Amino acid sequence: MATGSCTDARPTLLEALAAVRRFLEASLPGVARVDVSKVLPVDSGEASWEAEARVWQPNSTIQSLGLETEHPVLDAHTCLVRLDRRLNVIAYETEEDAT
């Protein structure tokens, strides 16, 4: 017979990865693709997980000019996301990659 509570258990890596992907797809405009490259458990402050992802979005210059292209022109951005123990986003930042 097991004793104790599982309520303090850390979510799995796959759950954290899925939470990061859902957040980025829902929060950033026109996301075409999200590649989560790193998910690490951390124990600093409120954070329980830290993730890094590349987010691909349509090029804003081409969109604003209304130019038609044969293939989508996407810009890549690196996003850093911190999650708490309940997989709520507590911080994130986005930086444009130099291409």
KESEKOL-923112 format. One record per residue (C-alpha): residue number from 0; residue in one letter; chain; x, y, z. Coordinates in nm, 4 decimals, padded with zeros to 6 digits. Example, Ala and Ser with C-alpha at 12.3 -4.5 7.8 and 13.67 -1.06 7.14 Angstrom:
BEGIN
+-----+-----+-------+----------+----------+----------+
:   n : res : chain :        X :        Y :        Z :
+-----+-----+-------+----------+----------+----------+
:   0 :   A :     A :  01.2300 : -00.4500 :  00.7800 :
:   1 :   S :     A :  01.3670 : -00.1060 :  00.7140 :
+-----+-----+-------+----------+----------+----------+
//
This chain:
BEGIN
+-----+-----+-------+----------+----------+----------+
:   n : res : chain :        X :        Y :        Z :
+-----+-----+-------+----------+----------+----------+
:   0 :   M :     A :  00.0000 :  00.0000 :  00.0000 :
:   1 :   A :     A :  00.1467 :  00.3324 : -00.1068 :
:   2 :   T :     A :  00.1457 :  00.6291 :  00.1228 :
:   3 :   G :     A :  00.2144 :  00.9928 :  00.0573 :
:   4 :   S :     A :  00.0861 :  01.2373 : -00.1935 :
:   5 :   C :     A :  00.1675 :  01.2697 : -00.5605 :
:   6 :   T :     A :  00.0399 :  01.6283 : -00.5758 :
:   7 :   D :     A :  00.3928 :  01.7679 : -00.5447 :
:   8 :   A :     A :  00.5306 :  01.5583 : -00.8304 :
:   9 :   R :     A :  00.6970 :  01.7519 : -01.1110 :
:  10 :   P :     A :  00.5199 :  01.7206 : -01.4488 :
:  11 :   T :     A :  00.7000 :  01.5101 : -01.7079 :
:  12 :   L :     A :  00.9353 :  01.6437 : -01.9721 :
:  13 :   L :     A :  00.6769 :  01.5718 : -02.2434 :
:  14 :   E :     A :  00.4096 :  01.7654 : -02.0535 :
:  15 :   A :     A :  00.6442 :  02.0632 : -02.0189 :
:  16 :   L :     A :  00.7361 :  02.0471 : -02.3883 :
:  17 :   A :     A :  00.3675 :  02.0393 : -02.4875 :
:  18 :   A :     A :  00.2893 :  02.3350 : -02.2576 :
:  19 :   V :     A :  00.5676 :  02.5432 : -02.4153 :
:  20 :   R :     A :  00.4493 :  02.4589 : -02.7679 :
:  21 :   R :     A :  00.0846 :  02.5412 : -02.6842 :
:  22 :   F :     A :  00.1813 :  02.8715 : -02.5236 :
:  23 :   L :     A :  00.3948 :  02.9886 : -02.8158 :
:  24 :   E :     A :  00.1417 :  02.8849 : -03.0799 :
:  25 :   A :     A : -00.1383 :  03.0630 : -02.8940 :
:  26 :   S :     A :  00.0518 :  03.3763 : -02.7900 :
:  27 :   L :     A :  00.2511 :  03.4787 : -03.0962 :
:  28 :   P :     A :  00.0839 :  03.5920 : -03.4207 :
:  29 :   G :     A :  00.0921 :  03.3747 : -03.7320 :
:  30 :   V :     A :  00.3151 :  03.0982 : -03.5966 :
:  31 :   A :     A :  00.3925 :  02.8547 : -03.8777 :
:  32 :   R :     A :  00.6179 :  02.6226 : -03.6795 :
:  33 :   V :     A :  00.7601 :  02.5740 : -03.3291 :
:  34 :   D :     A :  01.0746 :  02.3692 : -03.2703 :
:  35 :   V :     A :  01.1418 :  02.3188 : -02.8996 :
:  36 :   S :     A :  01.5132 :  02.2490 : -02.8769 :
:  37 :   K :     A :  01.5703 :  02.2371 : -02.5030 :
:  38 :   V :     A :  01.3595 :  02.1676 : -02.1938 :
:  39 :   L :     A :  01.5405 :  02.1527 : -01.8613 :
:  40 :   P :     A :  01.4156 :  02.1033 : -01.5076 :
:  41 :   V :     A :  01.5300 :  02.3889 : -01.2835 :
:  42 :   D :     A :  01.4947 :  02.4798 : -00.9207 :
:  43 :   S :     A :  01.5409 :  02.8555 : -00.9196 :
:  44 :   G :     A :  01.2792 :  03.0776 : -00.7645 :
:  45 :   E :     A :  00.9314 :  02.9942 : -00.8882 :
:  46 :   A :     A :  01.0523 :  02.8194 : -01.2034 :
:  47 :   S :     A :  01.0319 :  02.4442 : -01.2394 :
:  48 :   W :     A :  01.1097 :  02.4179 : -01.6129 :
:  49 :   E :     A :  01.3085 :  02.6286 : -01.8575 :
:  50 :   A :     A :  01.2743 :  02.5847 : -02.2331 :
:  51 :   E :     A :  01.4250 :  02.7227 : -02.5513 :
:  52 :   A :     A :  01.2432 :  02.7127 : -02.8839 :
:  53 :   R :     A :  01.2689 :  02.8492 : -03.2366 :
:  54 :   V :     A :  00.9468 :  02.9995 : -03.3622 :
:  55 :   W :     A :  00.8891 :  03.0501 : -03.7346 :
:  56 :   Q :     A :  00.6577 :  03.3373 : -03.8328 :
:  57 :   P :     A :  00.5748 :  03.5052 : -04.1646 :
:  58 :   N :     A :  00.8127 :  03.7853 : -04.2603 :
:  59 :   S :     A :  00.6469 :  04.1082 : -04.1490 :
:  60 :   T :     A :  00.7983 :  04.3214 : -04.4269 :
:  61 :   I :     A :  00.6634 :  04.0982 : -04.7021 :
:  62 :   Q :     A :  00.3247 :  04.0852 : -04.5280 :
:  63 :   S :     A :  00.3022 :  04.4630 : -04.4829 :
:  64 :   L :     A :  00.3921 :  04.5231 : -04.8484 :
:  65 :   G :     A :  00.1347 :  04.2649 : -04.9582 :
:  66 :   L :     A :  00.3878 :  04.0847 : -05.1770 :
:  67 :   E :     A :  00.2954 :  03.7460 : -05.3194 :
:  68 :   T :     A :  00.5646 :  03.4788 : -05.2958 :
:  69 :   E :     A :  00.5784 :  03.1280 : -05.4354 :
:  70 :   H :     A :  00.6771 :  02.9880 : -05.0958 :
:  71 :   P :     A :  00.6193 :  03.1365 : -04.7515 :
:  72 :   V :     A :  00.9030 :  03.3581 : -04.6296 :
:  73 :   L :     A :  00.9457 :  03.2900 : -04.2591 :
:  74 :   D :     A :  01.1561 :  03.4576 : -03.9936 :
:  75 :   A :     A :  01.2990 :  03.2555 : -03.7059 :
:  76 :   H :     A :  01.2912 :  03.3845 : -03.3500 :
:  77 :   T :     A :  01.4420 :  03.2229 : -03.0421 :
:  78 :   C :     A :  01.2123 :  03.2132 : -02.7412 :
:  79 :   L :     A :  01.3041 :  03.1374 : -02.3820 :
:  80 :   V :     A :  01.0160 :  03.0211 : -02.1629 :
:  81 :   R :     A :  01.0016 :  02.9526 : -01.7888 :
:  82 :   L :     A :  00.7236 :  02.7398 : -01.6401 :
:  83 :   D :     A :  00.6182 :  02.6897 : -01.2813 :
:  84 :   R :     A :  00.5417 :  02.3522 : -01.1246 :
:  85 :   R :     A :  00.1856 :  02.3627 : -01.2645 :
:  86 :   L :     A :  00.3153 :  02.4379 : -01.6162 :
:  87 :   N :     A :  00.1969 :  02.7986 : -01.6080 :
:  88 :   V :     A :  00.4213 :  03.0385 : -01.7980 :
:  89 :   I :     A :  00.5865 :  03.2724 : -01.5494 :
:  90 :   A :     A :  00.8269 :  03.4429 : -01.7914 :
:  91 :   Y :     A :  00.9260 :  03.4459 : -02.1546 :
:  92 :   E :     A :  01.1324 :  03.6497 : -02.3947 :
:  93 :   T :     A :  01.1643 :  03.6502 : -02.7707 :
:  94 :   E :     A :  01.4658 :  03.7592 : -02.9671 :
:  95 :   E :     A :  01.5050 :  03.7812 : -03.3433 :
:  96 :   D :     A :  01.7727 :  03.5532 : -03.4847 :
:  97 :   A :     A :  02.0292 :  03.7007 : -03.7194 :
:  98 :   T :     A :  01.9957 :  03.5217 : -04.0524 :
+-----+-----+-------+----------+----------+----------+
//
